[in-house]
Amino acid sequence: MTSKTTQLSLDPSSFLAKLGRGNTNKTYKKNRIIFAQGDVCTTLFFIQHGKVKRTAASAKGKEAIVGILGANDFFGESCLAALPRRIVSAIAMTDCVVVEIEKPIMIRILRENPTFAETFTTYLLNRNIRIEEDLIDQILNTSEKRLARALLLLSIIISVRR
């Protein structure tokens, strides 16, 4: 299995300038809930600084981490698919600064900026591929193979950031 980075290849300041009105910068302290599973789903978020984990919980209280995101990542984009409620929770893993983007504003940007729409779509597809790879890895591979894959992914992330 090969994994691609899901980092969005856009200039964050250029993107944020396109937003204009209809967005809010918010600061969240470590371990603060940004939104909870079941909340109304009308906005999406862009991480400027920090890390956010996405979790899902069962009715019996079992919880799973669905993903960990960092600077220049989006989350909460399920509102674009017209879901009425959040299917995961988002929690600040570190102190974070995120931009909350109203759904109509993001739809306008996607319609008016085909290059950004293509970049955003590629970002979402790459992230979905990564989630699918992780799920397959969990279901089909031994713990030793999963550890080897995790170490390989960490080494790739470290080399990309240098």
C-alpha positions as CSV (number, residue, x, y, z in Angstrom):
1,M,0.0,0.0,0.0
2,T,1.3,3.5,-0.8
3,S,0.2,6.5,1.2
4,K,0.1,10.0,-0.1
5,T,0.2,13.0,2.1
6,T,-3.2,14.8,2.4
7,Q,-1.6,18.2,3.0
8,L,-3.4,20.8,1.0
9,S,-1.2,22.5,-1.5
10,L,-2.6,26.0,-1.3
11,D,-1.3,29.3,0.1
12,P,-3.3,29.6,3.4
13,S,-3.2,33.4,3.4
14,S,-4.5,33.5,-0.1
15,F,-7.3,31.1,0.7
16,L,-8.3,33.0,3.9
17,A,-8.4,36.3,1.9
18,K,-11.0,34.7,-0.4
19,L,-13.3,34.0,2.5
20,G,-14.1,37.6,3.3
21,R,-17.1,37.8,5.6
22,G,-18.7,34.6,6.9
23,N,-15.8,33.1,8.8
24,T,-14.5,33.4,12.3
25,N,-11.1,32.8,13.7
26,K,-11.4,30.8,17.0
27,T,-8.8,29.7,19.5
28,Y,-9.3,26.4,21.3
29,K,-7.2,25.2,24.3
30,K,-5.9,21.7,24.4
31,N,-8.6,19.0,25.0
32,R,-11.4,21.5,24.2
33,I,-14.3,20.1,22.1
34,I,-14.7,22.0,18.8
35,F,-17.8,20.2,17.9
36,A,-19.5,17.0,19.2
37,Q,-20.9,14.0,17.4
38,G,-24.6,14.8,16.9
39,D,-24.2,18.6,16.7
40,V,-25.9,20.5,13.9
41,C,-23.7,20.5,10.9
42,T,-23.6,23.9,9.1
43,T,-19.9,24.9,9.1
44,L,-16.5,23.5,8.2
45,F,-13.1,24.4,9.6
46,F,-9.6,25.2,8.5
47,I,-6.7,24.6,10.9
48,Q,-4.2,27.5,11.0
49,H,-2.2,26.3,14.0
50,G,-2.3,23.2,16.1
51,K,-3.6,19.6,15.9
52,V,-7.2,18.3,16.0
53,K,-8.4,14.7,16.5
54,R,-11.6,13.4,15.0
55,T,-13.3,10.7,17.1
56,A,-16.5,8.6,16.8
57,A,-18.3,7.0,19.7
58,S,-20.8,4.1,19.8
59,A,-24.1,4.2,21.7
60,K,-22.3,1.9,24.3
61,G,-19.6,4.5,24.8
62,K,-16.8,2.8,22.8
63,E,-14.7,5.5,21.2
64,A,-12.3,5.4,18.2
65,I,-10.0,8.0,16.8
66,V,-10.9,8.5,13.1
67,G,-8.1,10.9,12.3
68,I,-5.5,13.4,13.4
69,L,-5.2,16.7,11.5
70,G,-2.8,19.6,11.6
71,A,-2.1,23.0,10.1
72,N,-3.7,23.6,6.7
73,D,-6.1,20.8,7.1
74,F,-9.9,21.0,6.7
75,F,-12.4,19.2,8.9
76,G,-16.2,19.2,9.3
77,E,-16.6,19.3,5.5
78,S,-19.5,16.8,5.8
79,C,-21.8,19.9,5.9
80,L,-21.1,20.3,2.2
81,A,-22.8,16.9,1.7
82,A,-25.9,18.3,3.4
83,L,-25.6,16.0,6.5
84,P,-27.8,17.6,9.2
85,R,-25.7,16.3,12.1
86,R,-22.0,15.7,12.8
87,I,-21.0,12.0,12.6
88,V,-17.8,12.6,14.5
89,S,-16.5,14.8,17.2
90,A,-13.5,17.2,16.8
91,I,-11.2,17.8,19.8
92,A,-8.2,20.1,20.1
93,M,-5.1,18.0,20.8
94,T,-3.0,21.1,21.3
95,D,-3.8,24.8,21.6
96,C,-5.4,25.5,18.1
97,V,-6.4,28.4,15.9
98,V,-9.1,27.4,13.5
99,V,-11.2,29.3,11.0
100,E,-14.8,28.4,11.1
101,I,-16.3,28.8,7.6
102,E,-20.0,29.0,6.9
103,K,-21.2,26.5,4.3
104,P,-22.6,29.1,1.8
105,I,-19.2,30.9,1.8
106,M,-17.3,27.7,1.1
107,I,-19.8,26.8,-1.7
108,R,-19.3,30.2,-3.2
109,I,-15.5,29.9,-3.1
110,L,-15.7,26.4,-4.7
111,R,-17.9,27.7,-7.5
112,E,-15.9,30.9,-8.2
113,N,-12.5,29.3,-8.0
114,P,-12.1,26.2,-10.2
115,T,-8.4,25.8,-9.3
116,F,-9.1,25.9,-5.6
117,A,-12.1,23.5,-6.1
118,E,-9.8,21.0,-7.8
119,T,-7.2,21.4,-5.1
120,F,-9.8,20.9,-2.4
121,T,-11.3,17.9,-4.1
122,T,-7.9,16.3,-4.5
123,Y,-7.2,16.9,-0.8
124,L,-10.5,15.2,0.2
125,L,-9.9,12.3,-2.1
126,N,-6.3,11.8,-0.8
127,R,-7.6,11.9,2.8
128,N,-10.3,9.4,2.0
129,I,-7.7,7.1,0.4
130,R,-5.6,7.3,3.5
131,I,-8.6,6.5,5.8
132,E,-9.4,3.5,3.6
133,E,-5.8,2.3,3.7
134,D,-5.8,2.6,7.5
135,L,-9.1,0.6,7.7
136,I,-7.8,-2.1,5.5
137,D,-4.5,-2.2,7.5
138,Q,-6.5,-2.6,10.7
139,I,-8.7,-5.4,9.4
140,L,-6.2,-7.4,7.4
141,N,-2.7,-7.0,8.7
142,T,-1.0,-8.3,11.8
143,S,0.1,-5.9,14.6
144,E,3.7,-6.2,13.4
145,K,2.8,-5.1,9.8
146,R,0.7,-2.3,11.2
147,L,3.6,-1.1,13.3
148,A,6.0,-1.3,10.3
149,R,3.5,0.8,8.3
150,A,3.1,3.4,11.0
151,L,6.8,3.8,11.3
152,L,7.2,4.1,7.6
153,L,4.5,6.8,7.5
154,L,6.1,8.7,10.3
155,S,9.5,8.6,8.5
156,I,7.8,10.0,5.4
157,I,6.1,12.8,7.3
158,I,9.4,13.7,9.0
159,S,11.3,13.7,5.7
160,V,8.6,15.9,4.0
161,R,8.7,18.5,6.8
162,R,12.5,18.9,6.5
